[in-house]
Amino acid sequence: MKKEECIAMVFAGGKGAGLGALTNCLAKPALFFGGGHRIIDFALNNCRRSGWDIVGVLTRYSSRGLASYVEDKWDLSRRGEGAFMPFMLCPKKSEEDYLGTVDAVYRNIEFIESFSPKYVCVLPGDHICKMDYAKMLDAHKRNEADVTVAAVPALFSGTCRYGNVKTDEKGTIFGFGEDPMENGLVSMGAYIFNWDALRKYLTAEGGCGKSPKDLGKDILPAMLYDGNILYAYWFDGCWRDVETVEALWKSNMDLLHDPSEFVVEEKGGQIFTSFCSQLSYFFAGKTGTIDRSILSGLHVILGKVEHSVLSDSIVVESGAEVVDSVLMPNVYVGQNAKIYKTVVGPNAKIMNDVEIGMENGIADFVSDRFCTNGVSLVAPGVYIAECTKLRKNSYIEKNLFADDFKFHATHLDHSHRKTVPSILLKTAI
């Protein structure tokens, strides 16, 4: 096996509990973002543009959707794009899922050592950022560190899931804590280890090994206590950890305001997946309007789409309004429906005259656990019957008023059928 100076291990096993039903069937890193991307695309693209060919993707056995996506969309060597090769490292069917980051890396020691790396970079697969990890590795070498921890200013982090990093003026880490405002830096959960140093802690007798321990919360403090050299790498770019429905919604809205934060035109810098290699949309008729929005794939837009992000195969019927919203693939929006400030999961059907995200309406589904600050969520595959009015902060996990429902074909004009691809007619039906 070819020797690699540094390989990446992307931990993509997060449940994403704060995202509710969106992650019932899809792992958080497999969720759609920005129309044509998946969240894991950011970590994989960062590795690719950093020049790291070998990437191990650590995910749950049950995350088949993520595995098939990565294998189909990111095996670039089959398309003549170079040697970049992600490996899906899922537990075997007879084994239990990874207990945490420590267990995941420990159970793949043989894979890591097959490439004889000097450094191993462990990354989260559920963060949204554009980052050159090669620069972080250069800093790691200059500092002669045993571990380098990527960190962002607490003011811009939007989260304290990984706790704070306490450093001196040179960036040397002397402690960790729970309150990010103590030091102003928050860990991003991305680390570069000297492999020999990390392996020692994973394999030590009576040590971590196969355990639910976490690299950031357990291994790093232990290494610091034992006298290892830890440095913080200050990342000054845009970073999002989409832990909640509101955070996912806001990150998509931020992309509308400044797409250059994530997608740039410089060679090798754009977020790449074959899914969004061709962007297009269809206006079936003269009534459809699109304003300040991102669309990816093929669509029938007969109503209004404003300041929203749409993934592939969306139908918006005449008189309907989709505003400040995120629609994942294969969503149908019926005539005169009003969708405001809502995240809609894949394969949802929202029928005629439905209103979501209103000041008034049914309050039974308002959820402060999953939906905050006016953002509503429609779970994947949900059917919402005609004339249903739902207040903002609603969390719709199951079909509404549709116990005996039979979904009838939507009657598009014959002229529409001539211009709309058959895949979209299936969406409408």
C-alpha positions as CSV (number, residue, x, y, z in Angstrom):
1,M,0.0,0.0,0.0
2,K,1.3,3.5,-0.9
3,K,2.7,5.4,2.1
4,E,0.8,8.6,2.9
5,E,2.2,11.5,5.0
6,C,-1.3,12.3,6.3
7,I,-4.7,10.6,5.9
8,A,-8.1,11.9,7.0
9,M,-10.7,10.1,9.1
10,V,-14.1,11.8,8.7
11,F,-16.5,10.9,11.5
12,A,-19.9,10.8,10.0
13,G,-21.9,8.9,12.6
14,G,-23.7,11.7,14.3
15,K,-27.4,11.2,14.9
16,G,-28.3,14.9,14.7
17,A,-30.9,14.6,17.5
18,G,-31.7,18.4,17.3
19,L,-32.8,18.0,13.7
20,G,-35.8,15.8,14.6
21,A,-37.3,13.6,11.9
22,L,-34.9,14.9,9.3
23,T,-32.4,12.4,10.6
24,N,-34.7,9.5,11.1
25,C,-33.8,7.9,7.8
26,L,-30.7,9.9,6.8
27,A,-27.5,10.4,8.8
28,K,-26.9,14.1,9.5
29,P,-23.9,14.3,7.1
30,A,-26.2,13.0,4.3
31,L,-28.7,15.8,4.7
32,F,-29.2,18.1,1.7
33,F,-27.7,21.6,1.9
34,G,-27.7,24.6,-0.5
35,G,-29.8,22.8,-3.1
36,G,-27.5,20.3,-4.7
37,H,-25.0,19.5,-1.9
38,R,-25.0,17.1,1.1
39,I,-23.4,18.3,4.3
40,I,-20.6,15.7,4.0
41,D,-19.5,17.2,0.7
42,F,-17.8,20.0,2.6
43,A,-15.5,17.7,4.6
44,L,-14.7,15.6,1.5
45,N,-14.1,18.6,-0.7
46,N,-11.8,20.1,1.9
47,C,-9.8,16.9,2.0
48,R,-9.6,16.8,-1.8
49,R,-8.5,20.4,-2.3
50,S,-6.0,20.0,0.6
51,G,-4.3,17.3,-1.5
52,W,-5.1,14.4,0.8
53,D,-6.0,11.3,-1.3
54,I,-6.9,8.8,1.4
55,V,-10.1,9.6,3.4
56,G,-11.8,7.1,5.7
57,V,-15.5,7.9,6.3
58,L,-16.6,6.5,9.6
59,T,-20.3,5.9,9.7
60,R,-23.0,3.7,11.3
61,Y,-23.8,0.4,9.7
62,S,-27.4,1.6,9.2
63,S,-26.3,4.7,7.2
64,R,-26.7,3.1,3.9
65,G,-27.9,6.2,2.2
66,L,-24.7,8.0,3.2
67,A,-22.5,5.1,2.1
68,S,-24.1,4.8,-1.3
69,Y,-24.0,8.6,-1.8
70,V,-20.2,8.8,-1.0
71,E,-19.4,5.8,-3.1
72,D,-21.4,7.0,-6.1
73,K,-20.6,10.7,-6.1
74,W,-17.1,10.9,-4.7
75,D,-15.1,8.0,-6.3
76,L,-13.4,10.5,-8.5
77,S,-10.7,8.1,-9.7
78,R,-13.3,6.3,-11.8
79,R,-13.9,9.6,-13.7
80,G,-10.2,10.4,-14.3
81,E,-10.1,13.2,-11.8
82,G,-7.1,12.0,-9.9
83,A,-6.3,9.7,-7.1
84,F,-8.8,11.0,-4.5
85,M,-10.5,8.0,-2.9
86,P,-12.9,7.9,0.1
87,F,-13.3,4.6,1.9
88,M,-16.5,3.8,3.7
89,L,-15.6,2.3,7.1
90,C,-18.9,1.0,8.4
91,P,-19.1,-1.6,11.2
92,K,-19.9,-5.0,9.9
93,K,-23.5,-6.3,10.2
94,S,-22.5,-8.6,13.1
95,E,-20.9,-5.7,15.0
96,E,-22.4,-2.9,17.1
97,D,-22.2,0.7,15.8
98,Y,-19.3,2.9,16.8
99,L,-19.6,4.0,20.4
100,G,-17.9,7.4,19.6
101,T,-14.9,8.9,18.0
102,V,-12.4,7.0,20.1
103,D,-14.0,3.7,19.3
104,A,-14.4,4.5,15.6
105,V,-10.7,5.3,15.2
106,Y,-9.6,2.4,17.4
107,R,-11.5,-0.1,15.3
108,N,-9.8,1.1,12.2
109,I,-6.2,1.1,13.3
110,E,-5.4,-1.6,10.7
111,F,-6.8,0.6,7.9
112,I,-4.8,3.6,9.1
113,E,-1.5,1.7,9.5
114,S,-1.9,0.2,6.0
115,F,-0.9,3.6,4.7
116,S,1.9,4.2,7.3
117,P,1.0,7.8,7.9
118,K,3.0,10.2,10.1
119,Y,-0.1,12.3,10.7
120,V,-3.8,11.5,11.0
121,C,-6.5,14.2,10.7
122,V,-9.8,13.4,12.4
123,L,-12.7,15.5,11.1
124,P,-16.4,15.9,11.7
125,G,-18.5,15.0,8.7
126,D,-21.4,17.2,9.7
127,H,-19.9,20.7,9.6
128,I,-20.3,23.4,6.9
129,C,-17.1,25.2,6.1
130,K,-14.5,25.7,3.3
131,M,-11.1,25.0,4.8
132,D,-7.6,24.1,3.5
133,Y,-6.4,21.4,6.0
134,A,-3.0,21.4,4.4
135,K,-2.4,24.9,6.0
136,M,-3.4,23.4,9.3
137,L,-0.9,20.6,8.8
138,D,1.9,23.1,7.9
139,A,1.2,24.9,11.2
140,H,1.2,21.6,13.1
141,K,4.7,20.9,11.7
142,R,6.1,24.3,12.4
143,N,4.9,24.1,16.0
144,E,6.3,20.6,16.4
145,A,3.0,19.7,18.0
146,D,1.7,16.4,19.0
147,V,-1.9,17.6,18.4
148,T,-3.3,20.6,16.6
149,V,-6.9,21.6,17.3
150,A,-8.9,23.8,14.8
151,A,-10.6,26.6,16.6
152,V,-12.9,29.6,15.8
153,P,-13.7,32.7,17.8
154,A,-16.6,32.0,20.1
155,L,-18.4,35.1,18.8
156,F,-18.8,33.4,15.4
157,S,-19.2,29.8,16.4
158,G,-22.9,29.6,17.0
159,T,-22.3,26.6,19.2
160,C,-20.3,25.4,22.2
161,R,-20.8,21.6,21.5
162,Y,-17.0,21.1,21.7
163,G,-16.2,23.4,24.5
164,N,-13.5,26.1,24.7
165,V,-9.8,26.0,24.0
166,K,-7.6,27.9,26.4
167,T,-4.3,29.1,24.9
168,D,-1.4,31.5,25.5
169,E,-0.4,34.2,23.2
170,K,1.5,31.8,21.0
171,G,-1.4,29.4,20.6
172,T,-0.2,26.8,22.9
173,I,-3.1,25.0,24.6
174,F,-3.0,24.9,28.4
175,G,-6.5,23.9,29.1
176,F,-10.1,23.1,28.0
177,G,-13.4,24.1,29.4
178,E,-17.2,24.2,28.8
179,D,-17.8,27.9,28.6
180,P,-16.5,29.3,25.3
181,M,-16.5,32.9,26.5
182,E,-13.8,32.1,29.0
183,N,-11.1,32.3,26.3
184,G,-12.9,33.3,23.2
185,L,-12.0,30.2,21.2
186,V,-14.2,27.2,20.5
187,S,-13.0,23.9,19.2
188,M,-14.3,22.9,15.8
189,G,-13.9,19.2,16.5
190,A,-11.2,18.9,13.8
191,Y,-7.8,17.6,14.9
192,I,-4.4,16.7,13.5
193,F,-2.5,14.1,15.5
194,N,0.9,12.6,15.3
195,W,-0.2,9.1,14.7
196,D,2.4,7.5,17.0
197,A,1.1,9.7,19.9
198,L,-2.6,9.0,19.2
199,R,-2.0,5.3,18.8
200,K,-0.3,5.1,22.1
201,Y,-3.5,6.3,23.8
202,L,-5.8,4.1,21.8
203,T,-3.9,0.9,22.4
204,A,-2.6,1.4,26.0
205,E,-3.4,-1.5,28.3
206,G,-6.4,-0.4,30.4
207,G,-6.7,2.7,28.2
208,C,-9.4,4.0,25.9
209,G,-9.6,1.4,23.1
210,K,-13.1,0.3,22.5
211,S,-15.1,2.7,24.6
212,P,-17.7,5.5,24.2
213,K,-15.0,8.1,25.0
214,D,-14.6,11.2,22.8
215,L,-11.4,12.4,21.3
216,G,-12.0,16.0,22.2
217,K,-13.4,15.6,25.7
218,D,-11.3,12.6,26.9
219,I,-8.2,12.0,24.8
220,L,-7.0,15.6,24.4
221,P,-7.2,16.4,28.1
222,A,-5.3,13.2,28.9
223,M,-2.6,14.0,26.4
224,L,-2.3,17.5,27.7
225,Y,-2.0,16.2,31.3
226,D,0.8,13.8,30.2
227,G,2.9,16.6,28.8
228,N,2.1,16.4,25.1
229,I,2.3,19.6,23.0
230,L,-1.1,20.8,21.9
231,Y,-1.6,23.9,19.7
232,A,-4.7,25.7,18.5
233,Y,-5.1,26.5,14.8
234,W,-7.1,29.7,14.4
235,F,-9.6,29.4,11.6
236,D,-10.9,32.7,10.4
237,G,-13.4,31.5,7.7
238,C,-17.1,30.8,7.8
239,W,-18.0,27.7,9.9
240,R,-21.4,26.3,10.7
241,D,-22.3,23.3,13.0
242,V,-25.9,22.7,12.1
243,E,-27.1,21.1,15.3
244,T,-30.7,22.3,15.1
245,V,-33.5,22.9,12.5
246,E,-33.0,26.6,13.0
247,A,-29.2,26.4,12.4
248,L,-29.8,24.3,9.2
249,W,-32.3,26.9,8.0
250,K,-30.1,29.8,8.9
251,S,-27.1,28.3,7.1
252,N,-29.1,28.0,3.9
253,M,-30.3,31.6,4.2
254,D,-26.7,32.7,4.8
255,L,-25.7,31.0,1.6
256,L,-28.3,33.1,-0.3
257,H,-26.7,36.3,1.1
258,D,-23.1,35.4,0.5
259,P,-22.5,32.2,-1.5
260,S,-18.8,33.0,-1.9
261,E,-18.3,31.9,1.7
262,F,-18.9,28.3,0.6
263,V,-18.8,28.1,-3.2
264,V,-16.0,29.9,-5.1
265,E,-14.9,29.9,-8.7
266,E,-11.2,29.4,-8.2
267,K,-9.9,26.1,-9.6
268,G,-10.2,23.4,-7.1
269,G,-12.0,25.6,-4.6
270,Q,-15.6,25.0,-5.4
271,I,-17.7,22.6,-3.5
272,F,-18.0,19.7,-6.0
273,T,-20.5,16.9,-6.4
274,S,-21.7,15.3,-9.6
275,F,-25.3,15.8,-8.3
276,C,-25.2,19.6,-9.0
277,S,-23.0,19.5,-12.1
278,Q,-25.9,20.8,-14.2
279,L,-28.3,23.4,-12.6
280,S,-31.6,24.2,-14.4
281,Y,-35.2,24.8,-13.7
282,F,-38.4,24.8,-15.7
283,F,-41.2,27.4,-15.8
284,A,-44.4,25.6,-16.8
285,G,-46.5,28.5,-18.0
286,K,-46.2,32.3,-17.4
287,T,-47.2,32.5,-13.7
288,G,-44.0,31.2,-12.1
289,T,-41.5,33.7,-10.5
290,I,-38.2,33.1,-8.8
291,D,-36.4,35.8,-6.8
292,R,-33.1,35.7,-4.8
293,S,-33.2,31.9,-4.6
294,I,-31.0,28.8,-5.3
295,L,-32.5,26.0,-7.3
296,S,-30.7,22.7,-8.2
297,G,-32.0,20.2,-10.7
298,L,-35.4,20.2,-12.5
299,H,-38.5,22.0,-11.3
300,V,-42.0,23.0,-12.2
301,I,-42.5,26.5,-10.9
302,L,-46.0,27.9,-11.5
303,G,-46.2,30.0,-8.3
304,K,-43.7,32.3,-6.5
305,V,-40.4,31.2,-5.0
306,E,-38.7,34.0,-3.0
307,H,-35.5,33.9,-1.0
308,S,-35.5,30.1,-0.7
309,V,-33.3,27.1,-1.4
310,L,-34.7,24.3,-3.5
311,S,-33.2,20.9,-4.1
312,D,-34.1,18.7,-7.1
313,S,-37.6,17.8,-8.4
314,I,-39.8,20.5,-6.9
315,V,-43.3,21.3,-8.0
316,V,-44.8,24.7,-6.9
317,E,-48.3,25.1,-8.3
318,S,-50.0,28.3,-9.4
319,G,-50.9,30.8,-6.7
320,A,-48.5,29.1,-4.2
321,E,-45.8,31.0,-2.4
322,V,-42.5,29.6,-1.0
323,V,-40.7,32.3,1.0
324,D,-37.6,32.1,3.2
325,S,-37.8,28.3,3.1
326,V,-35.7,25.2,2.4
327,L,-37.2,22.5,0.2
328,M,-35.3,19.2,0.0
329,P,-35.8,16.9,-3.1
330,N,-39.1,15.7,-4.5
331,V,-41.5,18.1,-2.7
332,Y,-44.9,19.0,-4.0
333,V,-46.6,22.3,-3.1
334,G,-50.2,22.6,-4.1
335,Q,-52.2,25.5,-5.5
336,N,-52.4,28.7,-3.3
337,A,-50.3,27.0,-0.6
338,K,-48.2,29.4,1.5
339,I,-44.9,28.1,2.9
340,Y,-43.0,30.6,5.0
341,K,-39.7,30.1,6.9
342,T,-40.0,26.4,6.8
343,V,-37.6,23.4,6.2
344,V,-39.4,20.7,4.2
345,G,-37.9,17.2,4.1
346,P,-37.7,15.0,1.0
347,N,-40.8,13.5,-0.6
348,A,-43.3,15.7,1.3
349,K,-46.6,16.6,-0.2
350,I,-48.2,19.9,0.8
351,M,-51.7,20.2,-0.8
352,N,-53.8,23.1,-2.0
353,D,-54.4,26.1,0.3
354,V,-52.2,24.8,3.1
355,E,-50.4,27.6,5.1
356,I,-47.3,26.9,7.2
357,G,-45.4,29.4,9.2
358,M,-48.3,31.8,9.9
359,E,-48.9,33.9,13.0
360,N,-52.3,32.2,13.4
361,G,-53.5,28.7,12.8
362,I,-53.4,25.3,14.5
363,A,-51.2,25.4,17.6
364,D,-51.2,21.7,18.3
365,F,-47.9,21.1,16.5
366,V,-45.9,24.0,17.8
367,S,-42.6,22.6,19.2
368,D,-40.0,24.5,21.2
369,R,-37.9,21.4,21.2
370,F,-37.2,21.3,17.5
371,C,-38.6,24.6,16.1
372,T,-37.5,28.0,17.4
373,N,-37.6,31.7,16.2
374,G,-40.3,31.1,13.7
375,V,-38.8,28.2,11.8
376,S,-41.1,25.3,11.1
377,L,-40.3,21.7,10.0
378,V,-42.1,19.3,7.7
379,A,-40.6,15.9,8.1
380,P,-39.7,13.7,5.1
381,G,-42.6,11.9,3.4
382,V,-45.3,13.8,5.2
383,Y,-48.6,14.6,3.5
384,I,-50.5,17.7,4.6
385,A,-54.2,17.8,3.5
386,E,-55.9,20.8,1.9
387,C,-56.7,23.9,3.8
388,T,-54.5,23.0,6.8
389,K,-53.2,26.2,8.6
390,L,-50.2,25.8,10.8
391,R,-48.6,28.3,13.1
392,K,-44.9,29.2,12.9
393,N,-42.6,26.9,15.0
394,S,-44.7,23.9,14.0
395,Y,-43.1,20.5,13.8
396,I,-45.0,18.2,11.5
397,E,-43.7,14.6,11.8
398,K,-46.7,12.6,10.6
399,N,-49.5,12.9,8.0
400,L,-52.1,15.5,8.9
401,F,-55.8,14.7,8.4
402,A,-55.0,12.0,5.8
403,D,-55.9,8.7,7.4
404,D,-57.9,7.5,4.4
405,F,-56.2,9.7,1.8
406,K,-55.7,8.6,-1.8
407,F,-53.4,10.9,-3.7
408,H,-55.0,11.9,-7.0
409,A,-53.0,13.0,-10.0
410,T,-52.5,16.7,-10.3
411,H,-53.9,17.8,-13.7
412,L,-51.2,19.8,-15.4
413,D,-52.1,21.4,-18.7
414,H,-51.2,19.4,-21.8
415,S,-48.8,22.1,-22.8
416,H,-46.9,21.6,-19.5
417,R,-46.6,17.9,-20.1
418,K,-44.8,18.6,-23.3
419,T,-42.1,20.6,-21.6
420,V,-41.7,18.9,-18.3
421,P,-39.5,15.9,-17.9
422,S,-41.3,12.7,-16.9
423,I,-39.5,12.6,-13.6
424,L,-41.3,15.8,-12.6
425,L,-44.6,14.5,-13.7
426,K,-44.1,11.7,-11.2
427,T,-43.3,14.2,-8.6
428,A,-46.5,16.1,-9.3
429,I,-48.5,12.8,-9.3
